[in-house]
Amino acid sequence: MYYKLNGVTQRLTGAPAAAYSPQGLRPGVPSVSPPVIFASPTKLASETGSQVEYLGANKVPDLQKLFQRSDGVPIHLKKGLMDRLLYRSTMGLTVGGALYCLMALYFAAQPSKD
């Protein structure tokens, strides 16, 4: 038995135990899950056998060589122009946001002209 607050009398009243039925404990939930629908056909691991299919060439060794090369360039800028562009735009937005925050704090600290 659990208790419920009566809105009229503002007292706790006992409620019947059958009214308490959380979703996770209901016996009416089916035990069989619905079939999974994918956008493309899939193969089970047992259907492929020992053959392993890759979608493309393995780029990991090339990227390891690129990132481990000792050329004095920081790791976040090693892939070239796009990395530099993303880094500079991120730094510009960060500095601009910090300046805007300081400007807003300055204006908020000024007395009102009423």
CYANA upper distance limits for C-alpha pairs under 8 A (distance plus 0.5 A):
  1 MET  CA     14 GLY  CA      7.19
  1 MET  CA     15 ALA  CA      6.85
  1 MET  CA     16 PRO  CA      6.56
  1 MET  CA     17 ALA  CA      5.40
  2 TYR  CA     14 GLY  CA      6.57
  2 TYR  CA     15 ALA  CA      6.45
  2 TYR  CA     16 PRO  CA      8.01
  2 TYR  CA     17 ALA  CA      7.44
  2 TYR  CA     20 TYR  CA      8.46
  3 TYR  CA     12 LEU  CA      6.49
  3 TYR  CA     13 THR  CA      6.00
  3 TYR  CA     14 GLY  CA      5.11
  3 TYR  CA     15 ALA  CA      6.29
  4 LYS  CA     12 LEU  CA      5.95
  4 LYS  CA     13 THR  CA      5.85
  4 LYS  CA     14 GLY  CA      6.80
  4 LYS  CA     15 ALA  CA      7.00
  5 LEU  CA     10 GLN  CA      6.74
  5 LEU  CA     11 ARG  CA      6.17
  5 LEU  CA     12 LEU  CA      5.05
  5 LEU  CA     13 THR  CA      6.73
  6 ASN  CA     10 GLN  CA      5.65
  6 ASN  CA     11 ARG  CA      5.93
  6 ASN  CA     12 LEU  CA      6.54
  6 ASN  CA     13 THR  CA      6.97
  7 GLY  CA     11 ARG  CA      8.28
 15 ALA  CA     19 ALA  CA      7.80
 16 PRO  CA     20 TYR  CA      8.21
 21 SER  CA     25 LEU  CA      7.38
 21 SER  CA     26 ARG  CA      6.93
 22 PRO  CA     26 ARG  CA      7.07
 38 PHE  CA     42 THR  CA      8.32
 43 LYS  CA     47 GLU  CA      6.72
 43 LYS  CA     48 THR  CA      7.41
 44 LEU  CA     48 THR  CA      7.36
 45 ALA  CA     49 GLY  CA      7.43
 48 THR  CA     52 VAL  CA      7.97
 59 LYS  CA     63 LEU  CA      6.72
 60 VAL  CA     64 GLN  CA      6.51
 61 PRO  CA     65 LYS  CA      6.80
 62 ASP  CA     66 LEU  CA      6.78
 63 LEU  CA     67 PHE  CA      6.57
 64 GLN  CA     68 GLN  CA      6.37
 65 LYS  CA     69 ARG  CA      6.51
 66 LEU  CA     78 LYS  CA      7.90
 67 PHE  CA     75 ILE  CA      7.00
 67 PHE  CA     78 LYS  CA      7.20
 73 VAL  CA     77 LEU  CA      7.05
 73 VAL  CA     78 LYS  CA      6.68
 74 PRO  CA     78 LYS  CA      6.99
 76 HIS  CA     83 ASP  CA      7.32
 77 LEU  CA     83 ASP  CA      5.68
 77 LEU  CA     84 ARG  CA      6.30
 77 LEU  CA     87 TYR  CA      8.22
 78 LYS  CA     83 ASP  CA      7.82
 79 LYS  CA     83 ASP  CA      6.57
 80 GLY  CA     84 ARG  CA      6.94
 81 LEU  CA     85 LEU  CA      6.62
 82 MET  CA     86 LEU  CA      6.65
 83 ASP  CA     87 TYR  CA      6.50
 84 ARG  CA     88 ARG  CA      6.54
 85 LEU  CA     89 SER  CA      6.60
 86 LEU  CA     90 THR  CA      6.55
 87 TYR  CA     91 MET  CA      6.69
 88 ARG  CA     92 GLY  CA      6.49
 89 SER  CA     93 LEU  CA      6.60
 90 THR  CA     94 THR  CA      6.60
 91 MET  CA     95 VAL  CA      6.62
 92 GLY  CA     96 GLY  CA      6.44
 93 LEU  CA     97 GLY  CA      6.38
 94 THR  CA     98 ALA  CA      6.67
 95 VAL  CA     99 LEU  CA      6.68
 96 GLY  CA    100 TYR  CA      6.61
 97 GLY  CA    101 CYS  CA      6.59
 98 ALA  CA    102 LEU  CA      6.76
 99 LEU  CA    103 MET  CA      6.60
100 TYR  CA    104 ALA  CA      6.61
101 CYS  CA    105 LEU  CA      6.70
102 LEU  CA    106 TYR  CA      6.65
103 MET  CA    107 PHE  CA      6.79
104 ALA  CA    108 ALA  CA      6.56
105 LEU  CA    109 ALA  CA      6.64
106 TYR  CA    110 GLN  CA      7.14
